[in-house]
Amino acid sequence: MNIPSQREHFEIIHARSGLLKYINFVLTSGDYDNPKPHPEPYLKAVERAGVAKEACIAIEDSERGLAAATAAGLKCVIVPSRLTAGRPFSGAYKVLGNIREVLTVL
């Protein structure tokens, strides 16, 4: 998981969610020098995961995230937020209606 915020904020927000037990690692803004739309966050995540880019799919909700993922050579699935719904997301692998649809592309 690649989060554009500080680790402390992420851990506080998700400590009670139960989500962390399903995540192998988290990269936050302190783990890289260049934020999205630069590809560095995704390149670091791929390196840390130890897998080929072709085996990865980025899940994003913004044009900045899409730009970062595609610049890193990843397929990018978009699940628009209320703020980004209706945007064209040119270059996305898929644009989904909601997060429940993600499993259909994995």
Number of C-alpha atoms within 10 A of each C-alpha: 15 16 15 16 13 13 16 9 11 15 13 10 10 11 12 9 10 8 9 14 9 7 8 8 13 15 20 19 16 13 18 15 9 12 20 17 19 18 21 19 26 28 19 16 20 18 11 12 14 9 11 10 18 10 9 18 16 22 24 20 20 18 20 15 23 27 22 23 28 19 16 20 17 25 21 24 23 26 21 21 14 8 9 14 15 9 10 10 21 11 14 20 18 16 21 16 13 11 12 9 12 16 7 7 10 8
